């Protein structure tokens, strides 16, 4: 039954690539076998090897994106390609194509907008300890800041509905795009699901483009930026609370001295306390203002989402 539903809707397999000549042909072949009706697109991101040639020979539609970074490629893909269902997967051969039909069926049966393939590593080399730790920390951070999360927020294997893609703003340039995809679904309160999928080591001779510290910093920066953009009252409210508490601590002895002696000998403390108190009120005001603007942006994205469902 799910297979018939898949054939009724157009499916696009999106594969962003940078120097994946070793693995890209097998990835395309595997997806062609499990999703014979799907259109497969490979976007080459300034590869210095023959990734584009190998992809073209394997039967994919090959296009190019000059702006470097996975986020830039995904943004271009979402803007260029029209389909009912989108399958986003890396071209490094680490994800199992056979999981795609199950993810699509789950998307359709549960009327989801995004299904995430949760990685279950098949060898110690598949998922480095640093990446595993970082994923756990970021997953918990997103859950704390946005109320809920996924098991694997950094998975590069996802299936999307057309409304999700058309309403996604796509600001990130690099590997932090997965975090942005996750937060978008949470803020829009879209229906999502997860499905376990095997995760394999890269083919021999293939190297990862993910830098643990550099990309970890970028992901952390994106999470902070998304909090400021999507939940500004939470962040600025916390800053206001800290400033107000500091103001009270400085003002308390000044008030006590005035109450006991009738004088104010600590003018510097009084000035700083007053400044911090005023700053906390201003920060809280801007937090409320930005929160209203954030809700307006979400409503605009919601309108795009609803328009795409018609």
PAFIRO-263616 format. One record per residue (C-alpha): x, y, z; residue in three letters; residue number from 0. Coordinates in Angstrom, 3 decimals. Each point is the difference from the previous one (the first is absolute). Example, Ala and Ser with C-alpha at 12.3 -4.5 7.8 and 13.67 -1.06 7.14 Angstrom:
<sites>
<site u="12.300" v="-4.500" w="7.800" rest="ALA" nr="0"/>
<site u="1.370" v="3.440" w="-0.660" rest="SER" nr="1"/>
</sites>
This chain:
<sites>
<site u="0.000" v="0.000" w="0.000" rest="UNK" nr="0"/>
<site u="2.733" v="2.596" w="0.845" rest="UNK" nr="1"/>
<site u="1.757" v="-0.682" w="-3.334" rest="UNK" nr="2"/>
<site u="-3.138" v="0.951" w="-1.951" rest="UNK" nr="3"/>
<site u="-0.232" v="3.241" w="1.960" rest="UNK" nr="4"/>
<site u="3.644" v="0.772" w="-0.749" rest="UNK" nr="5"/>
<site u="-0.579" v="-0.360" w="-3.739" rest="UNK" nr="6"/>
<site u="-2.957" v="2.378" w="0.081" rest="UNK" nr="7"/>
<site u="2.174" v="2.814" w="1.342" rest="UNK" nr="8"/>
<site u="3.114" v="1.337" w="-1.670" rest="UNK" nr="9"/>
<site u="3.176" v="-0.729" w="1.950" rest="UNK" nr="10"/>
<site u="3.290" v="1.868" w="-0.340" rest="UNK" nr="11"/>
<site u="3.213" v="-1.357" w="1.497" rest="UNK" nr="12"/>
<site u="2.336" v="2.902" w="0.800" rest="UNK" nr="13"/>
<site u="3.707" v="-0.751" w="0.399" rest="UNK" nr="14"/>
<site u="2.338" v="2.903" w="0.852" rest="UNK" nr="15"/>
<site u="3.584" v="-0.940" w="-0.899" rest="UNK" nr="16"/>
<site u="3.537" v="1.235" w="0.499" rest="UNK" nr="17"/>
<site u="2.806" v="-2.319" w="-1.123" rest="UNK" nr="18"/>
<site u="-2.011" v="-3.229" w="0.215" rest="UNK" nr="19"/>
<site u="1.178" v="-1.642" w="-3.245" rest="UNK" nr="20"/>
<site u="0.807" v="-3.249" w="1.829" rest="UNK" nr="21"/>
<site u="-3.520" v="-0.571" w="1.325" rest="UNK" nr="22"/>
<site u="-2.492" v="2.048" w="-2.011" rest="UNK" nr="23"/>
<site u="-0.628" v="-2.546" w="-2.774" rest="UNK" nr="24"/>
<site u="-0.925" v="-2.766" w="2.455" rest="UNK" nr="25"/>
<site u="-2.253" v="2.383" w="1.947" rest="UNK" nr="26"/>
<site u="-1.893" v="0.917" w="-3.173" rest="UNK" nr="27"/>
<site u="-0.273" v="-3.644" w="-1.075" rest="UNK" nr="28"/>
<site u="-1.337" v="-1.066" w="3.411" rest="UNK" nr="29"/>
<site u="-2.670" v="2.705" w="0.073" rest="UNK" nr="30"/>
<site u="-0.981" v="-0.705" w="-3.601" rest="UNK" nr="31"/>
<site u="-0.675" v="-3.605" w="0.963" rest="UNK" nr="32"/>
<site u="-2.110" v="0.686" w="3.102" rest="UNK" nr="33"/>
<site u="-1.770" v="3.086" w="-1.446" rest="UNK" nr="34"/>
<site u="-0.256" v="-0.742" w="-3.739" rest="UNK" nr="35"/>
<site u="-2.594" v="2.752" w="-0.594" rest="UNK" nr="36"/>
<site u="2.009" v="2.698" w="1.757" rest="UNK" nr="37"/>
<site u="2.049" v="2.724" w="-1.684" rest="UNK" nr="38"/>
<site u="3.546" v="0.125" w="1.361" rest="UNK" nr="39"/>
<site u="1.828" v="3.323" w="0.133" rest="UNK" nr="40"/>
<site u="3.658" v="0.464" w="0.844" rest="UNK" nr="41"/>
<site u="1.210" v="3.543" w="0.724" rest="UNK" nr="42"/>
<site u="3.752" v="0.245" w="-0.295" rest="UNK" nr="43"/>
<site u="1.487" v="2.587" w="2.357" rest="UNK" nr="44"/>
<site u="3.298" v="0.931" w="-1.696" rest="UNK" nr="45"/>
<site u="1.489" v="-3.505" w="0.158" rest="UNK" nr="46"/>
<site u="3.629" v="-0.321" w="-1.053" rest="UNK" nr="47"/>
<site u="-0.471" v="-3.649" w="-1.043" rest="UNK" nr="48"/>
<site u="-2.345" v="-1.510" w="-2.601" rest="UNK" nr="49"/>
<site u="-3.077" v="-0.205" w="2.251" rest="UNK" nr="50"/>
<site u="-2.231" v="1.670" w="-2.593" rest="UNK" nr="51"/>
<site u="1.150" v="-2.333" w="-2.787" rest="UNK" nr="52"/>
<site u="-0.520" v="-3.125" w="2.115" rest="UNK" nr="53"/>
<site u="-3.471" v="1.194" w="1.010" rest="UNK" nr="54"/>
<site u="-0.984" v="0.723" w="-3.588" rest="UNK" nr="55"/>
<site u="1.194" v="-3.418" w="-1.166" rest="UNK" nr="56"/>
<site u="-2.036" v="-1.627" w="2.784" rest="UNK" nr="57"/>
<site u="-3.164" v="1.622" w="-1.342" rest="UNK" nr="58"/>
<site u="-0.571" v="2.962" w="2.319" rest="UNK" nr="59"/>
<site u="-0.942" v="3.522" w="-1.021" rest="UNK" nr="60"/>
<site u="3.146" v="1.995" w="0.807" rest="UNK" nr="61"/>
<site u="-0.004" v="3.678" w="0.867" rest="UNK" nr="62"/>
<site u="2.524" v="2.316" w="1.611" rest="UNK" nr="63"/>
<site u="-0.016" v="2.415" w="2.925" rest="UNK" nr="64"/>
<site u="2.863" v="2.517" w="0.183" rest="UNK" nr="65"/>
<site u="-0.568" v="1.166" w="3.592" rest="UNK" nr="66"/>
<site u="1.994" v="-2.344" w="2.211" rest="UNK" nr="67"/>
<site u="-1.736" v="-1.819" w="2.830" rest="UNK" nr="68"/>
<site u="-2.703" v="-2.626" w="0.436" rest="UNK" nr="69"/>
<site u="-2.538" v="2.557" w="1.176" rest="UNK" nr="70"/>
<site u="0.453" v="2.012" w="-3.197" rest="UNK" nr="71"/>
<site u="-0.489" v="-3.140" w="-2.076" rest="UNK" nr="72"/>
<site u="-3.170" v="-1.035" w="1.863" rest="UNK" nr="73"/>
<site u="-1.418" v="3.512" w="-0.415" rest="UNK" nr="74"/>
<site u="0.603" v="-0.199" w="-3.749" rest="UNK" nr="75"/>
<site u="-1.522" v="-3.472" w="-0.225" rest="UNK" nr="76"/>
<site u="-3.153" v="1.038" w="1.829" rest="UNK" nr="77"/>
<site u="-0.339" v="3.043" w="-2.263" rest="UNK" nr="78"/>
<site u="0.612" v="-1.852" w="-3.293" rest="UNK" nr="79"/>
<site u="-1.751" v="-3.347" w="0.337" rest="UNK" nr="80"/>
<site u="-3.739" v="-0.533" w="0.043" rest="UNK" nr="81"/>
<site u="-1.356" v="-3.249" w="1.472" rest="UNK" nr="82"/>
<site u="-2.574" v="-1.340" w="2.438" rest="UNK" nr="83"/>
<site u="2.559" v="-1.816" w="2.142" rest="UNK" nr="84"/>
<site u="3.673" v="0.814" w="0.467" rest="UNK" nr="85"/>
<site u="2.657" v="-2.460" w="1.168" rest="UNK" nr="86"/>
<site u="3.166" v="1.731" w="1.203" rest="UNK" nr="87"/>
<site u="3.069" v="-2.208" w="0.391" rest="UNK" nr="88"/>
<site u="3.778" v="0.407" w="-0.010" rest="UNK" nr="89"/>
<site u="2.008" v="-1.348" w="-2.894" rest="UNK" nr="90"/>
<site u="2.662" v="-1.720" w="2.118" rest="UNK" nr="91"/>
<site u="-1.628" v="-3.437" w="0.060" rest="UNK" nr="92"/>
<site u="-0.477" v="-0.077" w="3.776" rest="UNK" nr="93"/>
<site u="-3.814" v="-0.167" w="-0.094" rest="UNK" nr="94"/>
<site u="-2.032" v="-2.987" w="-1.133" rest="UNK" nr="95"/>
<site u="-2.209" v="0.637" w="-3.038" rest="UNK" nr="96"/>
<site u="-2.272" v="-2.886" w="0.981" rest="UNK" nr="97"/>
<site u="-1.340" v="2.109" w="2.901" rest="UNK" nr="98"/>
<site u="-1.423" v="2.627" w="-2.376" rest="UNK" nr="99"/>
<site u="-3.275" v="-1.793" w="-0.918" rest="UNK" nr="100"/>
<site u="-0.749" v="-0.557" w="3.684" rest="UNK" nr="101"/>
<site u="0.682" v="3.654" w="0.819" rest="UNK" nr="102"/>
<site u="-2.253" v="1.133" w="-2.866" rest="UNK" nr="103"/>
<site u="-2.750" v="-2.404" w="1.064" rest="UNK" nr="104"/>
<site u="0.236" v="1.349" w="3.555" rest="UNK" nr="105"/>
<site u="-0.249" v="3.560" w="-1.316" rest="UNK" nr="106"/>
<site u="-3.151" v="-0.876" w="-1.929" rest="UNK" nr="107"/>
<site u="-1.726" v="-2.252" w="2.504" rest="UNK" nr="108"/>
<site u="0.458" v="2.364" w="2.948" rest="UNK" nr="109"/>
<site u="-0.457" v="3.160" w="-2.127" rest="UNK" nr="110"/>
<site u="3.376" v="1.276" w="1.152" rest="UNK" nr="111"/>
<site u="2.002" v="2.901" w="-1.387" rest="UNK" nr="112"/>
<site u="3.402" v="-1.420" w="0.900" rest="UNK" nr="113"/>
<site u="1.352" v="-3.459" w="0.774" rest="UNK" nr="114"/>
<site u="3.542" v="-0.222" w="1.360" rest="UNK" nr="115"/>
<site u="2.184" v="-3.036" w="-0.544" rest="UNK" nr="116"/>
<site u="1.571" v="-0.677" w="3.408" rest="UNK" nr="117"/>
<site u="3.486" v="-1.379" w="-0.467" rest="UNK" nr="118"/>
<site u="0.841" v="-3.410" w="1.455" rest="UNK" nr="119"/>
<site u="3.695" v="-0.514" w="-0.662" rest="UNK" nr="120"/>
<site u="1.037" v="-3.353" w="-1.397" rest="UNK" nr="121"/>
<site u="3.703" v="0.326" w="0.913" rest="UNK" nr="122"/>
<site u="2.100" v="1.977" w="2.529" rest="UNK" nr="123"/>
<site u="1.516" v="2.068" w="-2.823" rest="UNK" nr="124"/>
<site u="-3.388" v="1.116" w="-1.342" rest="UNK" nr="125"/>
<site u="-0.811" v="2.457" w="2.760" rest="UNK" nr="126"/>
<site u="3.008" v="1.668" w="1.645" rest="UNK" nr="127"/>
<site u="-0.131" v="0.535" w="3.767" rest="UNK" nr="128"/>
<site u="0.371" v="3.780" w="-0.334" rest="UNK" nr="129"/>
<site u="-2.899" v="0.185" w="-2.440" rest="UNK" nr="130"/>
<site u="-2.140" v="-2.232" w="2.215" rest="UNK" nr="131"/>
<site u="0.667" v="2.185" w="3.064" rest="UNK" nr="132"/>
<site u="-0.674" v="3.192" w="-1.929" rest="UNK" nr="133"/>
<site u="-3.239" v="-1.380" w="-1.393" rest="UNK" nr="134"/>
<site u="-1.166" v="-0.949" w="3.491" rest="UNK" nr="135"/>
<site u="0.823" v="3.452" w="1.417" rest="UNK" nr="136"/>
<site u="-1.683" v="1.851" w="-2.850" rest="UNK" nr="137"/>
<site u="-3.049" v="-2.274" w="0.135" rest="UNK" nr="138"/>
<site u="-0.445" v="0.684" w="3.702" rest="UNK" nr="139"/>
<site u="0.585" v="3.728" w="-0.488" rest="UNK" nr="140"/>
<site u="-2.712" v="0.199" w="-2.661" rest="UNK" nr="141"/>
<site u="-2.374" v="-1.964" w="2.244" rest="UNK" nr="142"/>
<site u="0.682" v="2.401" w="2.896" rest="UNK" nr="143"/>
<site u="-0.346" v="3.178" w="-2.056" rest="UNK" nr="144"/>
<site u="-2.859" v="-0.956" w="-2.299" rest="UNK" nr="145"/>
<site u="-2.018" v="-2.332" w="2.184" rest="UNK" nr="146"/>
<site u="0.547" v="-3.274" w="-1.854" rest="UNK" nr="147"/>
<site u="2.426" v="-1.582" w="-2.392" rest="UNK" nr="148"/>
<site u="1.015" v="-3.070" w="-1.981" rest="UNK" nr="149"/>
<site u="2.257" v="-2.929" w="0.689" rest="UNK" nr="150"/>
<site u="2.471" v="1.057" w="-2.701" rest="UNK" nr="151"/>
<site u="-0.299" v="3.682" w="-0.970" rest="UNK" nr="152"/>
<site u="3.146" v="-0.075" w="-2.157" rest="UNK" nr="153"/>
<site u="-1.050" v="-2.854" w="-2.262" rest="UNK" nr="154"/>
<site u="0.487" v="0.763" w="-3.687" rest="UNK" nr="155"/>
<site u="-2.670" v="-2.502" w="-1.074" rest="UNK" nr="156"/>
<site u="-3.485" v="1.547" w="-0.046" rest="UNK" nr="157"/>
<site u="-3.269" v="-0.117" w="-1.903" rest="UNK" nr="158"/>
<site u="-2.127" v="3.148" w="-0.378" rest="UNK" nr="159"/>
<site u="-3.425" v="0.949" w="-1.208" rest="UNK" nr="160"/>
<site u="-0.460" v="2.716" w="-2.608" rest="UNK" nr="161"/>
<site u="-1.541" v="2.466" w="2.533" rest="UNK" nr="162"/>
<site u="3.031" v="-0.418" w="2.290" rest="UNK" nr="163"/>
<site u="2.422" v="0.832" w="-2.805" rest="UNK" nr="164"/>
<site u="-1.957" v="3.027" w="-1.216" rest="UNK" nr="165"/>
<site u="-0.291" v="1.472" w="3.487" rest="UNK" nr="166"/>
<site u="3.638" v="-0.617" w="1.020" rest="UNK" nr="167"/>
<site u="2.038" v="3.271" w="0.109" rest="UNK" nr="168"/>
<site u="3.480" v="-1.638" w="-0.327" rest="UNK" nr="169"/>
<site u="2.505" v="2.496" w="1.421" rest="UNK" nr="170"/>
<site u="2.898" v="-2.346" w="0.844" rest="UNK" nr="171"/>
<site u="2.965" v="-0.376" w="-2.337" rest="UNK" nr="172"/>
<site u="1.677" v="-3.180" w="1.239" rest="UNK" nr="173"/>
<site u="-0.597" v="-3.212" w="1.956" rest="UNK" nr="174"/>
<site u="-2.097" v="1.917" w="2.520" rest="UNK" nr="175"/>
<site u="-2.887" v="-0.291" w="-2.492" rest="UNK" nr="176"/>
<site u="-1.233" v="-3.152" w="1.796" rest="UNK" nr="177"/>
<site u="-0.430" v="1.969" w="3.227" rest="UNK" nr="178"/>
<site u="-1.968" v="2.666" w="-1.835" rest="UNK" nr="179"/>
<site u="-2.249" v="-2.633" w="-1.588" rest="UNK" nr="180"/>
<site u="-0.697" v="-1.465" w="3.439" rest="UNK" nr="181"/>
<site u="-0.768" v="3.328" w="1.668" rest="UNK" nr="182"/>
<site u="-2.243" v="1.038" w="-2.900" rest="UNK" nr="183"/>
<site u="-2.176" v="-3.084" w="0.530" rest="UNK" nr="184"/>
<site u="-0.160" v="0.636" w="3.748" rest="UNK" nr="185"/>
<site u="-0.879" v="3.689" w="-0.268" rest="UNK" nr="186"/>
<site u="-2.614" v="-0.644" w="-2.681" rest="UNK" nr="187"/>
<site u="-1.378" v="-2.883" w="2.126" rest="UNK" nr="188"/>
<site u="0.052" v="-2.285" w="-3.000" rest="UNK" nr="189"/>
<site u="-0.658" v="-3.706" w="0.240" rest="UNK" nr="190"/>
<site u="3.256" v="-1.939" w="-0.099" rest="UNK" nr="191"/>
<site u="1.193" v="-3.561" w="0.495" rest="UNK" nr="192"/>
<site u="3.219" v="-1.985" w="0.278" rest="UNK" nr="193"/>
<site u="1.081" v="-3.311" w="-1.484" rest="UNK" nr="194"/>
<site u="3.162" v="-1.887" w="0.900" rest="UNK" nr="195"/>
<site u="2.337" v="-0.535" w="-2.927" rest="UNK" nr="196"/>
<site u="3.410" v="-1.718" w="-0.241" rest="UNK" nr="197"/>
<site u="3.007" v="2.313" w="-0.125" rest="UNK" nr="198"/>
<site u="3.164" v="-1.285" w="-1.659" rest="UNK" nr="199"/>
<site u="3.625" v="1.026" w="-0.217" rest="UNK" nr="200"/>
<site u="1.117" v="1.984" w="-3.004" rest="UNK" nr="201"/>
<site u="1.456" v="-1.984" w="-2.906" rest="UNK" nr="202"/>
<site u="3.765" v="-0.477" w="0.059" rest="UNK" nr="203"/>
<site u="1.740" v="3.092" w="-1.348" rest="UNK" nr="204"/>
<site u="-2.909" v="2.296" w="0.844" rest="UNK" nr="205"/>
<site u="0.462" v="2.711" w="2.642" rest="UNK" nr="206"/>
<site u="-2.536" v="1.892" w="2.083" rest="UNK" nr="207"/>
<site u="-0.434" v="3.731" w="-0.604" rest="UNK" nr="208"/>
<site u="-1.357" v="0.527" w="3.515" rest="UNK" nr="209"/>
<site u="2.451" v="1.655" w="2.388" rest="UNK" nr="210"/>
<site u="-0.943" v="-0.783" w="3.599" rest="UNK" nr="211"/>
<site u="1.061" v="3.307" w="1.580" rest="UNK" nr="212"/>
<site u="-0.610" v="2.410" w="-2.874" rest="UNK" nr="213"/>
<site u="-3.420" v="-1.347" w="-0.915" rest="UNK" nr="214"/>
<site u="-0.885" v="-0.561" w="3.657" rest="UNK" nr="215"/>
<site u="0.616" v="3.705" w="0.605" rest="UNK" nr="216"/>
<site u="-2.145" v="0.890" w="-2.997" rest="UNK" nr="217"/>
<site u="-2.849" v="-2.209" w="1.190" rest="UNK" nr="218"/>
<site u="0.169" v="1.528" w="3.493" rest="UNK" nr="219"/>
<site u="-0.031" v="3.477" w="-1.551" rest="UNK" nr="220"/>
<site u="-3.032" v="-0.910" w="-2.117" rest="UNK" nr="221"/>
<site u="-1.869" v="-1.343" w="3.038" rest="UNK" nr="222"/>
<site u="0.691" v="3.256" w="1.860" rest="UNK" nr="223"/>
<site u="-1.070" v="2.020" w="-3.039" rest="UNK" nr="224"/>
<site u="-3.191" v="-2.039" w="-0.348" rest="UNK" nr="225"/>
<site u="-0.813" v="0.579" w="3.669" rest="UNK" nr="226"/>
<site u="0.418" v="3.742" w="-0.522" rest="UNK" nr="227"/>
<site u="-2.042" v="-0.143" w="-3.196" rest="UNK" nr="228"/>
<site u="-2.732" v="-2.444" w="1.021" rest="UNK" nr="229"/>
<site u="-0.134" v="0.412" w="3.793" rest="UNK" nr="230"/>
<site u="1.440" v="3.468" w="0.713" rest="UNK" nr="231"/>
<site u="-2.030" v="0.505" w="3.165" rest="UNK" nr="232"/>
<site u="1.610" v="-3.092" w="1.528" rest="UNK" nr="233"/>
<site u="3.549" v="1.214" w="-0.670" rest="UNK" nr="234"/>
<site u="-0.451" v="3.715" w="0.626" rest="UNK" nr="235"/>
<site u="-2.272" v="-0.731" w="2.959" rest="UNK" nr="236"/>
<site u="2.811" v="-2.017" w="1.586" rest="UNK" nr="237"/>
<site u="2.438" v="2.889" w="-0.577" rest="UNK" nr="238"/>
<site u="-2.525" v="2.434" w="1.512" rest="UNK" nr="239"/>
<site u="-0.469" v="-2.240" w="3.042" rest="UNK" nr="240"/>
<site u="3.759" v="-0.193" w="0.650" rest="UNK" nr="241"/>
<site u="0.400" v="3.778" w="-0.336" rest="UNK" nr="242"/>
<site u="-2.978" v="0.662" w="2.269" rest="UNK" nr="243"/>
<site u="1.354" v="-2.404" w="2.644" rest="UNK" nr="244"/>
<site u="3.402" v="1.737" w="-0.116" rest="UNK" nr="245"/>
<site u="-1.744" v="3.362" w="0.292" rest="UNK" nr="246"/>
<site u="-1.867" v="-1.146" w="3.098" rest="UNK" nr="247"/>
<site u="3.195" v="-1.336" w="1.602" rest="UNK" nr="248"/>
<site u="1.759" v="3.334" w="-0.518" rest="UNK" nr="249"/>
<site u="-2.977" v="2.104" w="1.046" rest="UNK" nr="250"/>
<site u="-0.761" v="-1.954" w="3.196" rest="UNK" nr="251"/>
<site u="2.962" v="1.335" w="2.081" rest="UNK" nr="252"/>
<site u="-0.595" v="3.526" w="-1.334" rest="UNK" nr="253"/>
<site u="-3.620" v="-0.176" w="1.136" rest="UNK" nr="254"/>
<site u="0.984" v="-1.479" w="3.368" rest="UNK" nr="255"/>
<site u="2.530" v="2.795" w="0.646" rest="UNK" nr="256"/>
<site u="-2.549" v="2.631" w="-0.932" rest="UNK" nr="257"/>
<site u="-2.575" v="-1.607" w="2.284" rest="UNK" nr="258"/>
<site u="2.417" v="-0.104" w="2.948" rest="UNK" nr="259"/>
<site u="1.963" v="3.249" w="-0.446" rest="UNK" nr="260"/>
<site u="-2.124" v="2.087" w="-2.347" rest="UNK" nr="261"/>
<site u="2.908" v="0.468" w="-2.394" rest="UNK" nr="262"/>
<site u="1.139" v="-1.533" w="-3.287" rest="UNK" nr="263"/>
<site u="3.808" v="-0.356" w="0.210" rest="UNK" nr="264"/>
<site u="0.242" v="-2.621" w="-2.775" rest="UNK" nr="265"/>
<site u="-0.842" v="2.039" w="-3.068" rest="UNK" nr="266"/>
<site u="1.969" v="-2.233" w="-2.434" rest="UNK" nr="267"/>
<site u="-1.988" v="-3.050" w="1.171" rest="UNK" nr="268"/>
<site u="-3.238" v="1.955" w="-0.316" rest="UNK" nr="269"/>
<site u="0.863" v="1.115" w="-3.539" rest="UNK" nr="270"/>
<site u="0.984" v="-3.519" w="-1.108" rest="UNK" nr="271"/>
<site u="-3.093" v="-1.528" w="1.632" rest="UNK" nr="272"/>
<site u="-2.242" v="2.544" w="-1.707" rest="UNK" nr="273"/>
<site u="1.727" v="-0.601" w="-3.338" rest="UNK" nr="274"/>
<site u="-0.369" v="-3.771" w="0.276" rest="UNK" nr="275"/>
<site u="-3.637" v="0.337" w="1.002" rest="UNK" nr="276"/>
<site u="-0.726" v="2.247" w="-2.975" rest="UNK" nr="277"/>
<site u="1.919" v="-2.312" w="-2.322" rest="UNK" nr="278"/>
<site u="-2.001" v="-3.012" w="1.210" rest="UNK" nr="279"/>
<site u="-3.277" v="1.792" w="-0.766" rest="UNK" nr="280"/>
<site u="1.204" v="1.026" w="-3.479" rest="UNK" nr="281"/>
<site u="1.238" v="-3.538" w="-0.715" rest="UNK" nr="282"/>
<site u="-3.310" v="-1.474" w="1.111" rest="UNK" nr="283"/>
<site u="-1.883" v="2.467" w="-2.217" rest="UNK" nr="284"/>
<site u="2.063" v="-0.910" w="-3.064" rest="UNK" nr="285"/>
<site u="-0.375" v="-3.684" w="0.825" rest="UNK" nr="286"/>
<site u="-3.779" v="0.412" w="-0.056" rest="UNK" nr="287"/>
<site u="0.160" v="2.064" w="-3.220" rest="UNK" nr="288"/>
<site u="2.230" v="-2.537" w="-1.783" rest="UNK" nr="289"/>
<site u="-2.253" v="-2.798" w="1.218" rest="UNK" nr="290"/>
<site u="-2.959" v="1.667" w="-1.726" rest="UNK" nr="291"/>
<site u="2.042" v="0.328" w="-3.189" rest="UNK" nr="292"/>
<site u="1.024" v="-3.654" w="0.252" rest="UNK" nr="293"/>
<site u="-3.632" v="-1.047" w="0.256" rest="UNK" nr="294"/>
<site u="-0.790" v="2.080" w="-3.093" rest="UNK" nr="295"/>
<site u="2.756" v="-1.781" w="-1.952" rest="UNK" nr="296"/>
<site u="-1.340" v="-3.371" w="1.121" rest="UNK" nr="297"/>
<site u="-3.470" v="0.956" w="-1.156" rest="UNK" nr="298"/>
<site u="1.375" v="0.962" w="-3.419" rest="UNK" nr="299"/>
<site u="1.758" v="-3.364" w="-0.263" rest="UNK" nr="300"/>
<site u="-3.227" v="-1.660" w="1.101" rest="UNK" nr="301"/>
<site u="-1.838" v="1.715" w="-2.871" rest="UNK" nr="302"/>
<site u="2.568" v="-1.344" w="-2.483" rest="UNK" nr="303"/>
<site u="-0.390" v="-3.427" w="1.584" rest="UNK" nr="304"/>
<site u="-3.804" v="0.061" w="-0.261" rest="UNK" nr="305"/>
<site u="0.115" v="1.320" w="-3.572" rest="UNK" nr="306"/>
<site u="2.259" v="-2.910" w="-0.996" rest="UNK" nr="307"/>
<site u="-2.454" v="-2.533" w="1.420" rest="UNK" nr="308"/>
<site u="-2.787" v="1.092" w="-2.367" rest="UNK" nr="309"/>
</sites>
